[in-house]
């Protein structure tokens, strides 16, 4: 059994209005959020999946255009 004392006004409003004071749903949401955060954190720790992309970048040919020319093309295309 747990007693919930919320001293943060925003969290209290979320608990009352979004979860309709349902502690079980509130704790379920916290648990799922925590698990998702852990999964995201473990993905950030392992960056080996990026090695092929880095390797492809290193192996790509260099452009003969200057930084200014490339930037101008990007501005024209996207701005």
Jmol script that loads the backbone (N, CA, C; Angstrom):
load data "model"
ATOM      1  N   UNK A   1       0.856  -1.183   0.000  1.00  0.00           N
ATOM      2  CA  UNK A   1       0.000   0.000   0.000  1.00  0.00           C
ATOM      3  C   UNK A   1       0.888   1.228   0.000  1.00  0.00           C
ATOM      4  N   UNK A   2       0.495   2.212  -0.751  1.00  0.00           N
ATOM      5  CA  UNK A   2       1.258   3.447  -0.837  1.00  0.00           C
ATOM      6  C   UNK A   2       0.307   4.628  -0.676  1.00  0.00           C
ATOM      7  N   UNK A   3       0.777   5.611   0.052  1.00  0.00           N
ATOM      8  CA  UNK A   3       0.013   6.848   0.187  1.00  0.00           C
ATOM      9  C   UNK A   3       0.642   7.862  -0.743  1.00  0.00           C
ATOM     10  N   UNK A   4      -0.155   8.503  -1.523  1.00  0.00           N
ATOM     11  CA  UNK A   4       0.334   9.444  -2.509  1.00  0.00           C
ATOM     12  C   UNK A   4       0.106  10.872  -2.022  1.00  0.00           C
ATOM     13  N   UNK A   5       1.207  11.595  -1.852  1.00  0.00           N
ATOM     14  CA  UNK A   5       1.130  13.000  -1.468  1.00  0.00           C
ATOM     15  C   UNK A   5       1.806  13.799  -2.577  1.00  0.00           C
ATOM     16  N   UNK A   6       1.014  14.552  -3.314  1.00  0.00           N
ATOM     17  CA  UNK A   6       1.530  15.319  -4.445  1.00  0.00           C
ATOM     18  C   UNK A   6       1.644  16.775  -4.022  1.00  0.00           C
ATOM     19  N   UNK A   7       2.879  17.270  -4.055  1.00  0.00           N
ATOM     20  CA  UNK A   7       3.109  18.656  -3.670  1.00  0.00           C
ATOM     21  C   UNK A   7       3.385  19.557  -4.871  1.00  0.00           C
ATOM     22  N   UNK A   8       3.421  18.973  -6.042  1.00  0.00           N
ATOM     23  CA  UNK A   8       3.629  19.728  -7.271  1.00  0.00           C
ATOM     24  C   UNK A   8       2.265  19.979  -7.908  1.00  0.00           C
ATOM     25  N   UNK A   9       1.897  21.248  -8.047  1.00  0.00           N
ATOM     26  CA  UNK A   9       0.555  21.622  -8.518  1.00  0.00           C
ATOM     27  C   UNK A   9       0.254  21.057  -9.919  1.00  0.00           C
ATOM     28  N   UNK A  10       1.243  21.101 -10.818  1.00  0.00           N
ATOM     29  CA  UNK A  10       1.023  20.594 -12.179  1.00  0.00           C
ATOM     30  C   UNK A  10       0.783  19.090 -12.168  1.00  0.00           C
ATOM     31  N   UNK A  11       1.585  18.370 -11.382  1.00  0.00           N
ATOM     32  CA  UNK A  11       1.415  16.919 -11.295  1.00  0.00           C
ATOM     33  C   UNK A  11       0.074  16.586 -10.653  1.00  0.00           C
ATOM     34  N   UNK A  12      -0.300  17.361  -9.659  1.00  0.00           N
ATOM     35  CA  UNK A  12      -1.592  17.152  -9.015  1.00  0.00           C
ATOM     36  C   UNK A  12      -2.734  17.329 -10.014  1.00  0.00           C
ATOM     37  N   UNK A  13      -2.653  18.360 -10.839  1.00  0.00           N
ATOM     38  CA  UNK A  13      -3.695  18.596 -11.855  1.00  0.00           C
ATOM     39  C   UNK A  13      -3.744  17.451 -12.863  1.00  0.00           C
ATOM     40  N   UNK A  14      -2.577  16.937 -13.241  1.00  0.00           N
ATOM     41  CA  UNK A  14      -2.536  15.796 -14.164  1.00  0.00           C
ATOM     42  C   UNK A  14      -3.208  14.593 -13.524  1.00  0.00           C
ATOM     43  N   UNK A  15      -2.855  14.333 -12.260  1.00  0.00           N
ATOM     44  CA  UNK A  15      -3.436  13.191 -11.546  1.00  0.00           C
ATOM     45  C   UNK A  15      -4.956  13.328 -11.441  1.00  0.00           C
ATOM     46  N   UNK A  16      -5.426  14.513 -11.086  1.00  0.00           N
ATOM     47  CA  UNK A  16      -6.865  14.720 -10.891  1.00  0.00           C
ATOM     48  C   UNK A  16      -7.621  14.760 -12.214  1.00  0.00           C
ATOM     49  N   UNK A  17      -7.108  15.501 -13.177  1.00  0.00           N
ATOM     50  CA  UNK A  17      -7.863  15.739 -14.418  1.00  0.00           C
ATOM     51  C   UNK A  17      -7.649  14.679 -15.491  1.00  0.00           C
ATOM     52  N   UNK A  18      -6.417  14.215 -15.645  1.00  0.00           N
ATOM     53  CA  UNK A  18      -6.136  13.253 -16.712  1.00  0.00           C
ATOM     54  C   UNK A  18      -6.341  11.802 -16.270  1.00  0.00           C
ATOM     55  N   UNK A  19      -6.065  11.527 -15.003  1.00  0.00           N
ATOM     56  CA  UNK A  19      -6.203  10.161 -14.493  1.00  0.00           C
ATOM     57  C   UNK A  19      -7.422  10.009 -13.591  1.00  0.00           C
ATOM     58  N   UNK A  20      -8.156  11.087 -13.422  1.00  0.00           N
ATOM     59  CA  UNK A  20      -9.385  11.088 -12.617  1.00  0.00           C
ATOM     60  C   UNK A  20      -9.163  10.456 -11.235  1.00  0.00           C
ATOM     61  N   UNK A  21      -8.007  10.812 -10.647  1.00  0.00           N
ATOM     62  CA  UNK A  21      -7.618  10.347  -9.301  1.00  0.00           C
ATOM     63  C   UNK A  21      -7.466   8.827  -9.202  1.00  0.00           C
ATOM     64  N   UNK A  22      -7.261   8.163 -10.319  1.00  0.00           N
ATOM     65  CA  UNK A  22      -7.101   6.718 -10.341  1.00  0.00           C
ATOM     66  C   UNK A  22      -5.615   6.383 -10.126  1.00  0.00           C
ATOM     67  N   UNK A  23      -5.270   5.975  -8.891  1.00  0.00           N
ATOM     68  CA  UNK A  23      -3.871   5.690  -8.544  1.00  0.00           C
ATOM     69  C   UNK A  23      -3.289   4.570  -9.386  1.00  0.00           C
ATOM     70  N   UNK A  24      -4.074   3.529  -9.648  1.00  0.00           N
ATOM     71  CA  UNK A  24      -3.574   2.390 -10.417  1.00  0.00           C
ATOM     72  C   UNK A  24      -3.153   2.822 -11.815  1.00  0.00           C
ATOM     73  N   UNK A  25      -4.008   3.609 -12.481  1.00  0.00           N
ATOM     74  CA  UNK A  25      -3.690   4.084 -13.833  1.00  0.00           C
ATOM     75  C   UNK A  25      -2.492   5.031 -13.809  1.00  0.00           C
ATOM     76  N   UNK A  26      -2.421   5.855 -12.786  1.00  0.00           N
ATOM     77  CA  UNK A  26      -1.322   6.800 -12.636  1.00  0.00           C
ATOM     78  C   UNK A  26       0.003   6.051 -12.477  1.00  0.00           C
ATOM     79  N   UNK A  27       0.028   5.040 -11.609  1.00  0.00           N
ATOM     80  CA  UNK A  27       1.243   4.265 -11.394  1.00  0.00           C
ATOM     81  C   UNK A  27       1.591   3.417 -12.615  1.00  0.00           C
ATOM     82  N   UNK A  28       0.588   2.928 -13.309  1.00  0.00           N
ATOM     83  CA  UNK A  28       0.821   2.177 -14.543  1.00  0.00           C
ATOM     84  C   UNK A  28       1.512   3.066 -15.572  1.00  0.00           C
ATOM     85  N   UNK A  29       1.040   4.312 -15.678  1.00  0.00           N
ATOM     86  CA  UNK A  29       1.648   5.266 -16.596  1.00  0.00           C
ATOM     87  C   UNK A  29       3.099   5.552 -16.207  1.00  0.00           C
ATOM     88  N   UNK A  30       3.355   5.749 -14.920  1.00  0.00           N
ATOM     89  CA  UNK A  30       4.708   6.015 -14.441  1.00  0.00           C
ATOM     90  C   UNK A  30       5.620   4.831 -14.746  1.00  0.00           C
ATOM     91  N   UNK A  31       5.118   3.620 -14.498  1.00  0.00           N
ATOM     92  CA  UNK A  31       5.914   2.421 -14.761  1.00  0.00           C
ATOM     93  C   UNK A  31       6.252   2.292 -16.242  1.00  0.00           C
ATOM     94  N   UNK A  32       5.264   2.472 -17.129  1.00  0.00           N
ATOM     95  CA  UNK A  32       5.507   2.381 -18.571  1.00  0.00           C
ATOM     96  C   UNK A  32       6.464   3.472 -19.034  1.00  0.00           C
ATOM     97  N   UNK A  33       6.301   4.678 -18.504  1.00  0.00           N
ATOM     98  CA  UNK A  33       7.191   5.781 -18.866  1.00  0.00           C
ATOM     99  C   UNK A  33       8.623   5.482 -18.448  1.00  0.00           C
ATOM    100  N   UNK A  34       8.782   4.923 -17.259  1.00  0.00           N
ATOM    101  CA  UNK A  34      10.101   4.564 -16.762  1.00  0.00           C
ATOM    102  C   UNK A  34      10.745   3.499 -17.648  1.00  0.00           C
ATOM    103  N   UNK A  35       9.973   2.481 -18.010  1.00  0.00           N
ATOM    104  CA  UNK A  35      10.499   1.411 -18.862  1.00  0.00           C
ATOM    105  C   UNK A  35      10.910   1.959 -20.227  1.00  0.00           C
ATOM    106  N   UNK A  36      10.094   2.845 -20.795  1.00  0.00           N
ATOM    107  CA  UNK A  36      10.443   3.459 -22.083  1.00  0.00           C
ATOM    108  C   UNK A  36      11.704   4.295 -21.970  1.00  0.00           C
ATOM    109  N   UNK A  37      11.849   5.027 -20.888  1.00  0.00           N
ATOM    110  CA  UNK A  37      13.042   5.849 -20.673  1.00  0.00           C
ATOM    111  C   UNK A  37      14.280   4.970 -20.551  1.00  0.00           C
ATOM    112  N   UNK A  38      14.150   3.838 -19.864  1.00  0.00           N
ATOM    113  CA  UNK A  38      15.279   2.916 -19.742  1.00  0.00           C
ATOM    114  C   UNK A  38      15.678   2.351 -21.092  1.00  0.00           C
ATOM    115  N   UNK A  39      14.695   1.996 -21.908  1.00  0.00           N
ATOM    116  CA  UNK A  39      14.990   1.459 -23.239  1.00  0.00           C
ATOM    117  C   UNK A  39      15.682   2.503 -24.099  1.00  0.00           C
ATOM    118  N   UNK A  40      15.192   3.740 -24.049  1.00  0.00           N
ATOM    119  CA  UNK A  40      15.816   4.813 -24.823  1.00  0.00           C
ATOM    120  C   UNK A  40      17.243   5.057 -24.350  1.00  0.00           C
ATOM    121  N   UNK A  41      17.448   5.015 -23.055  1.00  0.00           N
ATOM    122  CA  UNK A  41      18.774   5.231 -22.486  1.00  0.00           C
ATOM    123  C   UNK A  41      19.748   4.146 -22.938  1.00  0.00           C
ATOM    124  N   UNK A  42      19.303   2.900 -22.945  1.00  0.00           N
ATOM    125  CA  UNK A  42      20.189   1.813 -23.360  1.00  0.00           C
ATOM    126  C   UNK A  42      20.516   1.927 -24.845  1.00  0.00           C
ATOM    127  N   UNK A  43      19.595   2.419 -25.650  1.00  0.00           N
ATOM    128  CA  UNK A  43      19.865   2.626 -27.076  1.00  0.00           C
ATOM    129  C   UNK A  43      20.910   3.711 -27.265  1.00  0.00           C
ATOM    130  N   UNK A  44      20.879   4.748 -26.431  1.00  0.00           N
ATOM    131  CA  UNK A  44      21.851   5.832 -26.543  1.00  0.00           C
ATOM    132  C   UNK A  44      23.238   5.381 -26.111  1.00  0.00           C
ATOM    133  N   UNK A  45      23.306   4.429 -25.190  1.00  0.00           N
ATOM    134  CA  UNK A  45      24.593   3.930 -24.729  1.00  0.00           C
ATOM    135  C   UNK A  45      25.292   3.099 -25.791  1.00  0.00           C
ATOM    136  N   UNK A  46      24.529   2.435 -26.654  1.00  0.00           N
ATOM    137  CA  UNK A  46      25.096   1.578 -27.687  1.00  0.00           C
ATOM    138  C   UNK A  46      24.937   2.260 -29.040  1.00  0.00           C
ATOM    139  N   UNK A  47      26.004   2.868 -29.504  1.00  0.00           N
ATOM    140  CA  UNK A  47      25.950   3.598 -30.770  1.00  0.00           C
ATOM    141  C   UNK A  47      26.570   2.807 -31.917  1.00  0.00           C
ATOM    142  N   UNK A  48      26.778   1.513 -31.712  1.00  0.00           N
ATOM    143  CA  UNK A  48      27.409   0.690 -32.739  1.00  0.00           C
ATOM    144  C   UNK A  48      26.595   0.652 -34.033  1.00  0.00           C
ATOM    145  N   UNK A  49      25.281   0.839 -33.921  1.00  0.00           N
ATOM    146  CA  UNK A  49      24.439   0.823 -35.125  1.00  0.00           C
ATOM    147  C   UNK A  49      24.747   2.004 -36.055  1.00  0.00           C
ATOM    148  N   UNK A  50      25.471   2.996 -35.555  1.00  0.00           N
ATOM    149  CA  UNK A  50      25.820   4.147 -36.390  1.00  0.00           C
ATOM    150  C   UNK A  50      27.126   3.955 -37.149  1.00  0.00           C
ATOM    151  N   UNK A  51      27.881   2.919 -36.809  1.00  0.00           N
ATOM    152  CA  UNK A  51      29.204   2.752 -37.408  1.00  0.00           C
ATOM    153  C   UNK A  51      29.151   2.625 -38.924  1.00  0.00           C
ATOM    154  N   UNK A  52      28.149   1.932 -39.460  1.00  0.00           N
ATOM    155  CA  UNK A  52      28.049   1.789 -40.919  1.00  0.00           C
ATOM    156  C   UNK A  52      27.759   3.131 -41.588  1.00  0.00           C
ATOM    157  N   UNK A  53      26.967   3.969 -40.926  1.00  0.00           N
ATOM    158  CA  UNK A  53      26.675   5.289 -41.481  1.00  0.00           C
ATOM    159  C   UNK A  53      27.914   6.185 -41.457  1.00  0.00           C
ATOM    160  N   UNK A  54      28.674   6.110 -40.376  1.00  0.00           N
ATOM    161  CA  UNK A  54      29.917   6.883 -40.290  1.00  0.00           C
ATOM    162  C   UNK A  54      30.901   6.409 -41.354  1.00  0.00           C
ATOM    163  N   UNK A  55      31.020   5.098 -41.492  1.00  0.00           N
ATOM    164  CA  UNK A  55      31.920   4.524 -42.501  1.00  0.00           C
ATOM    165  C   UNK A  55      31.517   4.973 -43.903  1.00  0.00           C
ATOM    166  N   UNK A  56      30.216   4.972 -44.193  1.00  0.00           N
ATOM    167  CA  UNK A  56      29.744   5.418 -45.512  1.00  0.00           C
ATOM    168  C   UNK A  56      30.090   6.886 -45.736  1.00  0.00           C
ATOM    169  N   UNK A  57      29.983   7.682 -44.697  1.00  0.00           N
ATOM    170  CA  UNK A  57      30.349   9.097 -44.819  1.00  0.00           C
ATOM    171  C   UNK A  57      31.824   9.286 -45.100  1.00  0.00           C
ATOM    172  N   UNK A  58      32.657   8.517 -44.407  1.00  0.00           N
ATOM    173  CA  UNK A  58      34.105   8.607 -44.636  1.00  0.00           C
ATOM    174  C   UNK A  58      34.481   8.166 -46.044  1.00  0.00           C
ATOM    175  N   UNK A  59      33.745   7.212 -46.581  1.00  0.00           N
ATOM    176  CA  UNK A  59      34.063   6.666 -47.907  1.00  0.00           C
ATOM    177  C   UNK A  59      33.405   7.428 -49.052  1.00  0.00           C
ATOM    178  N   UNK A  60      32.566   8.403 -48.753  1.00  0.00           N
ATOM    179  CA  UNK A  60      31.898   9.141 -49.823  1.00  0.00           C
ATOM    180  C   UNK A  60      32.880  10.122 -50.466  1.00  0.00           C
ATOM    181  N   UNK A  61      32.675  10.384 -51.747  1.00  0.00           N
ATOM    182  CA  UNK A  61      33.594  11.313 -52.437  1.00  0.00           C
ATOM    183  C   UNK A  61      33.403  12.751 -51.928  1.00  0.00           C
ATOM    184  N   UNK A  62      34.469  13.528 -51.981  1.00  0.00           N
ATOM    185  CA  UNK A  62      34.416  14.919 -51.578  1.00  0.00           C
ATOM    186  C   UNK A  62      33.837  15.762 -52.708  1.00  0.00           C
ATOM    187  N   UNK A  63      33.128  16.783 -52.364  1.00  0.00           N
ATOM    188  CA  UNK A  63      32.542  17.676 -53.361  1.00  0.00           C
ATOM    189  C   UNK A  63      33.580  18.700 -53.817  1.00  0.00           C
ATOM    190  N   UNK A  64      33.490  19.068 -55.060  1.00  0.00           N
ATOM    191  CA  UNK A  64      34.407  20.091 -55.581  1.00  0.00           C
ATOM    192  C   UNK A  64      33.871  21.491 -55.309  1.00  0.00           C
ATOM    193  N   UNK A  65      32.644  21.567 -54.785  1.00  0.00           N
ATOM    194  CA  UNK A  65      32.030  22.871 -54.507  1.00  0.00           C
ATOM    195  C   UNK A  65      32.530  23.426 -53.176  1.00  0.00           C
ATOM    196  N   UNK A  66      32.514  24.743 -53.085  1.00  0.00           N
ATOM    197  CA  UNK A  66      32.908  25.393 -51.840  1.00  0.00           C
ATOM    198  C   UNK A  66      31.754  25.344 -50.838  1.00  0.00           C
ATOM    199  N   UNK A  67      32.098  25.615 -49.595  1.00  0.00           N
ATOM    200  CA  UNK A  67      31.079  25.663 -48.541  1.00  0.00           C
ATOM    201  C   UNK A  67      30.004  26.679 -48.901  1.00  0.00           C
ATOM    202  N   UNK A  68      30.429  27.820 -49.430  1.00  0.00           N
ATOM    203  CA  UNK A  68      29.485  28.886 -49.797  1.00  0.00           C
ATOM    204  C   UNK A  68      28.524  28.408 -50.887  1.00  0.00           C
ATOM    205  N   UNK A  69      29.045  27.699 -51.904  1.00  0.00           N
ATOM    206  CA  UNK A  69      28.199  27.200 -52.994  1.00  0.00           C
ATOM    207  C   UNK A  69      27.188  26.158 -52.483  1.00  0.00           C
ATOM    208  N   UNK A  70      27.651  25.287 -51.635  1.00  0.00           N
ATOM    209  CA  UNK A  70      26.757  24.253 -51.085  1.00  0.00           C
ATOM    210  C   UNK A  70      25.675  24.896 -50.234  1.00  0.00           C
ATOM    211  N   UNK A  71      26.074  25.853 -49.394  1.00  0.00           N
ATOM    212  CA  UNK A  71      25.116  26.537 -48.550  1.00  0.00           C
ATOM    213  C   UNK A  71      24.079  27.279 -49.393  1.00  0.00           C
ATOM    214  N   UNK A  72      24.511  27.915 -50.477  1.00  0.00           N
ATOM    215  CA  UNK A  72      23.584  28.642 -51.347  1.00  0.00           C
ATOM    216  C   UNK A  72      22.593  27.691 -52.002  1.00  0.00           C
ATOM    217  N   UNK A  73      23.052  26.520 -52.425  1.00  0.00           N
ATOM    218  CA  UNK A  73      22.146  25.525 -52.999  1.00  0.00           C
ATOM    219  C   UNK A  73      21.102  25.080 -51.974  1.00  0.00           C
ATOM    220  N   UNK A  74      21.537  24.844 -50.755  1.00  0.00           N
ATOM    221  CA  UNK A  74      20.612  24.437 -49.714  1.00  0.00           C
ATOM    222  C   UNK A  74      19.600  25.545 -49.420  1.00  0.00           C
ATOM    223  N   UNK A  75      20.057  26.781 -49.372  1.00  0.00           N
ATOM    224  CA  UNK A  75      19.149  27.909 -49.153  1.00  0.00           C
ATOM    225  C   UNK A  75      18.103  27.997 -50.259  1.00  0.00           C
ATOM    226  N   UNK A  76      18.569  27.835 -51.499  1.00  0.00           N
ATOM    227  CA  UNK A  76      17.656  27.913 -52.643  1.00  0.00           C
ATOM    228  C   UNK A  76      16.632  26.779 -52.591  1.00  0.00           C
ATOM    229  N   UNK A  77      17.110  25.594 -52.240  1.00  0.00           N
ATOM    230  CA  UNK A  77      16.225  24.429 -52.232  1.00  0.00           C
ATOM    231  C   UNK A  77      15.229  24.434 -51.076  1.00  0.00           C
ATOM    232  N   UNK A  78      15.662  24.855 -49.883  1.00  0.00           N
ATOM    233  CA  UNK A  78      14.820  24.709 -48.687  1.00  0.00           C
ATOM    234  C   UNK A  78      14.293  25.999 -48.099  1.00  0.00           C
ATOM    235  N   UNK A  79      14.819  27.127 -48.511  1.00  0.00           N
ATOM    236  CA  UNK A  79      14.363  28.392 -47.897  1.00  0.00           C
ATOM    237  C   UNK A  79      13.301  29.054 -48.718  1.00  0.00           C
TER     238      UNK A  79
END
end "model"
wireframe off; spacefill off
backbone 0.3
color backbone group
